Amino acid sequence: MGLYDSSIGALLVGSWFNTMFYMLELYLAYTYFSTFKKDNSIIKGAVGFNVIADTVGTANNCACIYLYTITHWGDKAYILTQNWAVPTYVILSGLSAFVVQLFLVYRFWSLSKNWLATPFLGLCACSAFAGAIANGITVTQHSAYAERGANVKTVTIWLVCSAASDILIALALVWKFQSTNTTFSQTKSLIQRLTYTAIQTGSVTTVLATLCLILFLIDPASNITVGFGFCLGRVYTLTMLFNLNTRSRSRGLNDSSSQGMSHQSAHNESYGLRQNTNKTNGGISVHRTAVVRIDDGSEEYDSDTKGATGNRTL
């Protein structure tokens, strides 16, 4: 391994992957804003805020590489210290993660209205963000790579709290989805898909945060963990966009031939059975759609169409 492979090289490779994730984020953000224009303003604001934060974060990561490889190249004293872009990346990554975790907590609250679990999950997210800020401060105070041992406590608090928050939020969502009772097979299928989505998105961020922590504890002087960390904020935002963009768009909600019948469960989930009646060849065809509404969006699954012939009039 070359002299700078695990220091500057790791940062450079991390910035490449960060840029790729950022481009994917821009594409998914465009898809979200163009598809779900009627979403809750809180959700749209969270997406917009994170896109801006990740734009600043990506520019910061590129500046970090530029300073090491161009502006201060050959300055060994500078290369042996962590420049201002490193603590900035830590705080911005923590901020992106914090917004996404609050989004998922808000989603859990929208489904459950649970006054005990929701504040606890929010407190976990706040603890992770506080850990990121504390780590940014300690990196500034102990900027030399030789002093990185002083950052172990704050790095551990930040990444452990972040991973724990992801796990707890995912478990809370899974519990809520699985505790829902419904007689519609289509709705059961939808709930199963939402459960898998919660597990998958929570797992990705948990694994990445845990990997960053393990790599740092193994070799605190190496920047391999920072290379992975450069992507952390983008990955969090991508999980939020993935959650939002996998929803199905409502079809024909304003159809004049639709009659909506919705009933609220004890936990405020909204499940509906929409019955469309269409006269065909002197008969009536009934079309059923199972609907689950989350975050002012709808996910729909169609049941079998049943036809009834005869001279009936609605």
C-alpha positions in Angstrom: 0.0 0.0 0.0 1.3 3.5 -0.9 2.1 6.2 1.6 -1.1 8.1 1.1 -3.5 5.3 0.1 -5.2 5.0 3.4 -5.3 8.7 4.0 -5.8 10.9 1.0 -6.6 8.0 -1.3 -9.4 6.8 0.9 -10.9 10.3 1.0 -10.6 10.6 -2.8 -12.4 7.2 -3.4 -15.0 8.2 -0.8 -15.7 11.4 -2.6 -16.2 9.6 -5.9 -18.9 7.3 -4.4 -20.4 10.3 -2.6 -20.8 12.0 -5.9 -22.5 9.0 -7.5 -24.9 8.7 -4.6 -25.6 12.4 -4.8 -26.5 12.2 -8.5 -28.9 9.3 -7.7 -30.3 11.5 -4.9 -31.0 14.3 -7.4 -32.8 12.0 -9.8 -34.9 10.5 -7.0 -35.7 13.9 -5.6 -36.8 15.1 -9.1 -39.0 12.0 -9.4 -40.5 12.6 -6.0 -41.3 16.3 -6.5 -42.8 15.7 -10.0 -44.9 12.7 -8.9 -46.2 13.5 -5.4 -47.0 17.2 -5.7 -49.9 16.9 -3.2 -47.8 15.4 -0.4 -47.8 17.0 3.1 -45.7 20.2 3.1 -43.7 18.8 6.1 -42.5 15.8 4.0 -41.7 17.9 1.0 -39.8 20.4 3.2 -37.8 17.5 4.7 -36.8 16.3 1.3 -35.9 19.7 0.1 -33.9 20.5 3.2 -31.9 17.3 2.9 -31.2 17.8 -0.8 -29.8 21.3 0.1 -27.8 19.9 3.0 -26.4 17.1 0.9 -25.5 19.6 -1.9 -23.4 21.5 0.7 -22.0 18.2 2.0 -20.9 17.0 -1.4 -19.3 20.4 -2.1 -17.6 20.2 1.3 -16.2 16.7 0.6 -14.8 17.9 -2.8 -13.2 20.9 -1.1 -11.6 18.5 1.4 -9.9 16.6 -1.4 -8.9 19.8 -3.2 -7.2 21.2 -0.2 -5.2 18.1 0.4 -4.2 17.3 -3.2 -4.0 20.8 -4.8 -3.8 23.8 -2.5 -1.6 22.2 0.2 0.1 19.4 -1.8 3.6 18.8 -0.5 2.9 20.5 2.8 3.4 17.5 5.2 2.3 19.5 8.3 -1.1 20.2 6.6 -1.5 16.6 5.4 -1.0 15.3 8.9 -3.9 17.3 10.2 -7.7 17.1 9.6 -8.7 20.3 7.8 -12.0 22.2 8.5 -13.9 20.1 5.9 -13.7 16.9 8.1 -15.7 18.2 11.1 -18.0 19.9 8.7 -18.7 16.6 6.9 -19.4 15.0 10.3 -22.0 17.6 11.3 -23.7 17.6 7.9 -23.9 13.8 7.8 -25.4 13.9 11.3 -27.9 16.5 10.2 -29.0 14.5 7.1 -29.4 11.4 9.3 -31.4 13.4 11.9 -33.9 14.7 9.4 -34.5 11.2 7.9 -34.9 9.7 11.3 -37.4 12.4 12.3 -39.2 11.7 9.0 -39.5 8.0 9.9 -40.6 8.9 13.5 -43.2 11.2 12.0 -44.4 8.3 9.8 -44.7 6.1 12.8 -46.6 8.7 14.7 -49.0 9.2 11.7 -49.8 5.5 11.8 -49.9 4.8 15.6 -50.4 8.1 17.5 -48.3 6.4 20.2 -47.5 9.0 22.9 -44.9 6.7 24.5 -42.8 5.3 21.7 -42.8 8.4 19.5 -41.0 10.7 22.0 -38.5 8.0 22.8 -37.7 7.4 19.2 -37.3 11.2 18.7 -35.0 11.3 21.7 -32.8 8.6 20.2 -32.6 10.6 16.9 -31.7 13.8 18.9 -29.0 11.8 20.8 -27.4 10.7 17.5 -27.4 14.3 16.2 -25.9 15.6 19.4 -23.2 12.9 19.1 -22.4 14.1 15.6 -22.1 17.7 16.8 -19.9 16.7 19.7 -17.7 14.7 17.4 -17.3 17.6 15.1 -16.2 19.8 18.0 -13.6 17.2 19.2 -12.2 16.8 15.7 -11.7 20.6 15.6 -10.0 20.6 19.0 -7.8 17.6 18.2 -7.2 18.0 14.5 -3.9 16.1 14.2 -4.2 12.5 13.1 -1.9 11.6 15.9 -4.6 12.9 18.4 -7.4 10.9 16.9 -7.6 8.7 20.0 -9.3 11.7 21.7 -12.2 11.4 19.3 -13.0 7.7 20.0 -15.7 8.5 22.6 -17.6 11.0 20.5 -17.4 8.9 17.4 -18.7 5.9 19.3 -21.6 7.9 20.8 -22.5 9.3 17.4 -22.5 6.1 15.4 -23.9 3.8 18.1 -26.8 6.2 18.7 -27.4 6.5 15.0 -27.4 2.8 14.4 -29.5 2.1 17.4 -32.0 4.8 16.3 -32.3 3.2 12.9 -32.9 -0.3 14.4 -35.5 1.0 16.9 -37.4 3.0 14.3 -37.4 0.1 11.9 -38.7 -2.3 14.6 -41.4 0.2 15.6 -42.6 0.5 12.0 -42.6 -3.3 11.6 -44.5 -3.8 14.8 -47.1 -1.2 13.7 -47.6 -2.8 10.3 -47.8 -6.3 11.6 -50.3 -5.4 14.4 -52.8 -4.2 11.8 -55.7 -6.4 11.2 -57.4 -6.5 7.9 -59.6 -9.0 5.9 -58.4 -7.9 2.5 -55.7 -10.1 1.0 -54.4 -7.2 -1.1 -54.0 -5.0 1.9 -52.1 -7.8 3.7 -49.8 -8.0 0.7 -49.3 -4.2 0.9 -48.5 -4.3 4.6 -46.0 -7.1 4.0 -44.3 -5.0 1.3 -44.2 -2.0 3.7 -42.7 -4.2 6.4 -39.9 -5.4 4.0 -39.2 -1.8 3.0 -38.9 -0.7 6.6 -36.4 -3.5 7.3 -34.4 -3.0 4.2 -34.0 0.8 4.6 -33.2 0.5 8.3 -30.7 -2.2 7.6 -28.7 -0.2 5.0 -28.0 2.8 7.2 -27.4 0.6 10.3 -24.8 -1.5 8.5 -23.0 1.6 7.1 -22.9 3.4 10.4 -21.6 0.2 12.1 -19.0 -0.3 9.4 -17.7 3.2 9.9 -17.4 2.7 13.6 -15.6 -0.7 13.3 -13.1 0.7 10.8 -12.4 3.7 13.0 -11.8 1.6 16.1 -9.5 -0.8 14.2 -7.3 2.0 12.8 -8.1 5.5 14.1 -5.3 7.1 12.1 -6.7 5.8 8.8 -9.2 7.8 6.6 -10.9 4.6 5.3 -13.7 5.2 7.8 -14.0 8.8 6.6 -14.2 7.6 3.0 -17.3 5.5 3.9 -18.5 8.3 6.1 -18.5 10.7 3.2 -21.5 8.7 1.8 -23.4 8.4 5.0 -25.6 11.5 4.6 -26.4 10.7 1.0 -27.4 7.1 1.9 -29.8 8.4 4.6 -31.5 10.7 2.2 -31.7 8.0 -0.4 -33.5 5.7 2.1 -36.1 8.5 2.7 -36.6 9.0 -1.1 -36.9 5.3 -1.6 -39.6 5.1 1.0 -41.5 7.9 -0.6 -41.1 6.9 -4.2 -42.1 3.3 -3.8 -45.7 4.4 -3.0 -48.2 3.8 -5.8 -50.0 6.8 -7.1 -53.7 7.0 -6.5 -55.7 6.1 -9.6 -58.9 7.9 -10.4 -59.6 9.3 -7.0 -61.8 12.0 -8.6 -63.7 9.6 -10.8 -67.3 10.5 -10.8 -68.3 6.9 -10.8 -66.4 6.1 -7.6 -68.0 5.8 -4.3 -65.6 5.8 -1.3 -66.1 3.9 1.8 -63.3 4.3 4.4 -63.1 3.1 7.9 -60.6 4.1 10.6 -58.9 1.4 12.7 -58.3 2.0 16.4 -54.8 3.2 15.5 -55.6 5.7 12.9 -54.6 3.7 9.8 -56.9 4.4 6.9 -58.0 1.5 4.9 -60.6 1.9 2.2 -62.7 -0.2 -0.2 -63.6 1.8 -3.3 -66.4 0.3 -5.3 -66.6 1.4 -9.0 -69.8 0.4 -10.7 -69.7 0.3 -14.5 -72.7 -0.7 -16.6 -71.6 -3.2 -19.3 -74.0 -5.1 -21.6 -76.9 -4.5 -19.3 -75.0 -5.6 -16.2 -72.9 -4.1 -13.5 -69.2 -4.7 -12.8 -67.8 -4.1 -9.4 -64.2 -3.2 -9.0 -62.6 -3.3 -5.5 -59.4 -1.5 -4.5 -57.6 -1.8 -1.2 -56.1 1.6 -0.1 -53.7 2.4 2.6 -52.9 6.1 3.2 -49.7 7.2 4.7 -48.2 10.7 4.7 -51.2 12.0 2.6 -50.3 9.5 -0.1 -52.1 6.3 -1.2 -51.0 2.9 -2.0 -53.5 0.8 -4.0 -54.0 -2.8 -4.8 -56.8 -4.1 -7.0 -58.9 -7.1 -6.1 -60.7 -9.3 -8.7 -63.4 -7.6 -10.7 -66.8 -9.2 -10.2 -69.5 -9.0 -12.8 -73.3 -9.2 -12.2 -75.7 -9.4 -15.0 -79.3 -8.4 -14.9 -81.5 -5.4 -15.0 -80.2 -3.6 -11.9 -80.0 0.2 -11.6 -78.0 2.2 -9.2 
